[in-house]
Amino acid sequence: MTQSRVLALVGSLRDGAVSRQLAETAAHVAPEGVAVDVFDGLADLPFYNPDIDDPNSPIPAVAALRAATAQADALILVTPEYNGTIPAVLKNAIDWISRPYGIGAIKDKPIAVIGQSPSANGGKWAQEDTRKAVGIAGGRVVDNATLIVGGTGQKFGDEHPRNNVEVSDLIAGVVTELVAAA
């Protein structure tokens, strides 16, 4: 049986961020035959600028992100909501993997989007903006592989989300739907 590879990109750089923990939960609950790798390195990416995007002089952090994206069968994007929208670090990663436009590493990749927030809104706006950005960038958002997790502070407290059976089951469903679409 061939192993499916899923790359998780996390829109928060904070140590112990709930978004990171949700991505770790995806890795923990992935079905047999599926590996979910949480990408480390978004903090090392410069802001996208076509002037520095030179294939003859690649930026190591960009090359690593593009290679990891190209090698993945699918992506999970986990986003908190910052001021009602997608965090800059996640949008920047989408910009880098979308280039060269039309043939970037994200082209036609199945994408799952998980939004989260301590508010009851659950990061709905950030999730919508992430879906929009990644779709325009060339990814294929899988409608059945999306999730909004609201009230994270009350829901998880000091516990890791993987210890929450309801959320773990929902994330397992997201991973299963994503892999089925890959």
C-alpha positions in Angstrom: 0.0 0.0 0.0 1.3 3.4 -0.9 1.7 6.0 1.9 -0.3 9.2 1.4 1.7 12.3 2.3 -0.1 15.3 3.7 1.7 18.6 4.5 0.2 20.8 7.3 1.0 24.5 7.2 0.2 26.4 10.4 -0.8 30.1 10.4 0.6 30.9 13.8 4.3 31.1 14.8 3.5 31.1 18.6 4.9 28.3 20.7 2.1 26.1 21.8 -0.4 27.7 19.5 -3.8 26.0 19.2 -3.4 26.0 15.4 -0.2 24.1 15.7 -1.8 21.7 18.2 -4.7 21.1 15.7 -2.1 20.3 13.0 -0.4 17.9 15.4 -3.8 16.4 16.1 -4.2 15.7 12.4 -0.9 13.9 12.4 -2.0 11.9 15.5 -5.4 10.8 14.2 -4.4 10.2 10.6 -5.5 6.8 9.4 -3.1 4.0 8.6 -1.2 4.7 5.4 -1.4 8.5 5.8 1.5 10.6 7.1 0.7 14.2 8.1 3.9 16.3 8.4 3.7 19.7 10.1 6.0 22.0 8.3 8.4 24.0 10.3 10.0 27.0 8.7 7.3 29.5 7.8 9.0 32.0 10.1 12.1 31.8 7.9 10.3 32.9 4.7 10.9 36.4 3.5 7.8 38.3 2.3 7.0 37.3 -1.2 8.7 39.6 -3.7 9.1 38.7 -7.4 12.5 40.5 -7.4 14.0 37.9 -5.0 12.2 34.9 -6.5 15.0 33.8 -8.8 15.2 30.2 -9.8 19.0 30.6 -10.4 19.5 31.8 -6.8 16.9 30.0 -4.6 16.2 31.0 -1.1 16.8 27.9 1.1 13.6 28.4 3.2 11.5 28.9 0.0 13.1 25.9 -1.7 12.3 23.7 1.4 8.6 24.9 1.4 8.2 24.4 -2.3 9.8 20.9 -2.2 7.7 19.8 0.8 4.6 21.0 -1.0 5.5 19.4 -4.3 6.2 16.0 -2.5 2.8 16.1 -0.7 -0.3 14.5 -2.0 -2.4 17.1 -0.2 -2.2 20.0 2.2 -3.9 21.0 5.4 -3.9 24.7 6.2 -4.7 25.5 9.8 -5.4 29.1 10.5 -6.2 31.3 13.5 -8.0 34.5 12.9 -6.0 37.7 13.2 -8.1 40.9 13.0 -10.8 39.1 11.2 -8.6 37.5 8.5 -5.8 35.2 7.5 -2.4 35.7 9.3 0.3 37.2 7.1 2.6 34.2 7.6 0.1 31.8 6.1 -0.8 34.1 3.2 2.9 34.6 2.5 3.4 30.8 2.4 0.5 30.5 -0.1 2.1 33.3 -2.2 5.5 31.4 -2.4 4.0 28.0 -3.3 1.8 29.5 -5.9 4.7 30.7 -8.0 5.5 30.5 -10.8 1.8 31.2 -11.2 -0.1 28.4 -12.9 2.6 25.8 -12.3 3.6 26.4 -8.7 3.9 23.5 -6.2 0.3 24.1 -5.0 -1.2 23.7 -8.5 -4.2 21.3 -8.3 -3.3 20.0 -4.8 -6.3 19.0 -2.7 -6.5 21.4 0.3 -8.2 21.1 3.6 -8.7 24.3 5.7 -9.2 24.3 9.4 -10.0 27.6 11.1 -9.9 28.2 14.8 -10.5 31.0 17.3 -11.2 31.5 21.0 -14.4 33.3 19.8 -17.6 31.4 18.9 -16.9 32.6 15.3 -14.2 29.9 15.2 -12.0 31.8 12.7 -14.8 31.7 10.1 -13.5 34.8 8.3 -9.9 33.6 8.3 -11.0 30.2 7.0 -13.0 31.9 4.2 -10.1 34.1 3.2 -7.7 31.2 3.3 -10.0 29.2 1.0 -10.2 32.1 -1.3 -6.4 32.8 -1.4 -5.5 29.1 -1.9 -8.1 28.6 -4.6 -6.9 31.6 -6.6 -3.3 30.3 -6.0 -4.2 27.1 -7.8 -5.0 24.7 -5.0 -8.2 22.7 -5.0 -10.2 23.2 -1.7 -12.0 20.1 -0.7 -15.4 21.3 0.6 -15.9 18.2 2.8 -12.4 18.7 4.3 -13.0 21.9 6.1 -13.6 22.6 9.8 -14.2 25.6 12.1 -13.3 25.2 15.7 -14.7 27.9 17.9 -14.4 28.6 21.6 -11.0 27.0 21.8 -10.0 28.4 25.2 -13.1 27.0 26.9 -13.1 23.8 24.8 -9.4 22.9 25.4 -8.3 24.8 28.5 -4.7 23.6 29.2 -5.3 20.3 27.3 -4.0 19.4 23.9 -6.9 19.3 21.3 -6.0 15.6 20.5 -7.4 14.8 24.0 -10.8 16.2 22.9 -12.6 13.2 21.4 -15.1 15.3 19.5 -12.5 17.5 17.9 -10.1 14.6 17.2 -12.9 12.8 15.5 -13.8 15.8 13.3 -10.1 16.3 12.4 -9.8 12.6 11.5 -12.8 13.1 9.2 -11.1 16.0 7.6 -7.9 14.0 6.9 -9.9 11.1 5.6 -11.9 13.3 3.2 -8.8 15.1 2.1 -6.9 11.8 1.3 -9.9 10.5 -0.6 -9.8 13.6 -2.8 -6.1 13.2 -3.4 
